[in-house]
Amino acid sequence: MQAYRITAGQGIGSLQRGALAARDPGPHEVRVRIKAVSLNFRDLMVARGGYLEPADAPVIPASDAAGEVVAVGAGVTRYQPGDRVMGAFFPDWIDGESDPVNTARVPGAASDGVLASEVIFSEHSLVAIPDSLSDEQAATLPCAAVTAWSALFVAGRAKAGQTALLLGTGGVSIWGLQLAKAAGLRAIITSSSNEKLARARELGADHVINYRDHPEWQDEVLRVTGGEGAHVVLEVGGEGTLERSVAAVRHGGAVGIIGGVSGFDSVPVSPLALIAGHKRLEGILVGSRKMLEDVTRLVDSAGIAPVIDRVYAFDEAPAAFERLASGRHFGKIVIRVDS
């Protein structure tokens, strides 16, 4: 089999393709021929050495893949050869609350991920792909769509008619926009690019805010919501945005902390602002397999077409990482592995 490996802390330049020995699936395992892989910001964090506990040796990167079952091990009952599947972000978090055990294993960071021609999965970590989604589209769901789902509807408890604030136009935020509109929410989205904001309008955004034109963009959020603020915020910026997100969320609302594109070195948040406004900061650690199943059902039933910025060939994987690092993307970046 062919696979890429990357060394944590040594950057995108350490991404190397090579041949690795394949193995047969063991009991309750499934071998999947990978068709497509999508990238997430955490893949850059792994490359840069800033993601949780890095592996000591080079690791196969990426966590999100779609493919076709080619072989099953003894005792497998959920899938058979020919089935189209995608892998959950946390292989062992099936349902219910997260804990240190069911979130301990994270492919593409401390253990091998999915940027390979074949991958062995435990059968319980897989979810069937509906016919409405291509392989490239399905590969965008396991991390970004589930994270947006969790922030909006699990931690955020958002309901139709309420308002969601989405920061930026990366994978999670665009998924948040699409899911929010499918569920009947009002959506506000920010960007420094008027071109990207125009595309967000086409996807249904009710209000768009260019944060270069409105550096104090939380005031603009309050203005367009009649002074109330958003019910839920998908916070991906960290330093420089978290304080504004807290100001932009309404009384009793939730700020889902998803990532820190600009880092977390200095994130001044006043506890009094949280107490006085009965506001919640919620850490969003992607989600369970059940959440992936739930969001997949909504995507299928609502006819949502995942937004893909660009599809790269397997040989072009380093260029896909560079595109992600540039921040110029709108939606998800996908690598086509097998045609």
Buried (B, 14 or more C-beta within 10 A) or exposed (E): BBBBBBBBEEBBEBBEBEEBEBEEBEEBBBBBBBBBBBBBBBBBBBBBEBBEEBBEEBBBBBBBBBBBBBBBBEEBEBBEEEBBBBBBBBBBBBEEEBEEEBBEBBBBBBEBBBBBBBBBBBBBBBBBBBEBBBBBBBBBBBBBBBBBBBBBBBBBBBEEEBBBBBBBBBBBBBBBBBBBBBBEBBBBBBBEBEEBBEBBEEBBBBBBBBBEEBEEBBEBBBEBBEEBBBBBBBBBBBBBBBBBBBBBBBEEBBBBBBBBBBEEEEBEBEEEEBEEBEBBBBEBBBBBBBBBBBBBEBBBEBEBEBBBBBBBEBEBBBBBBBBBBEEEBBBBBBBBBBE
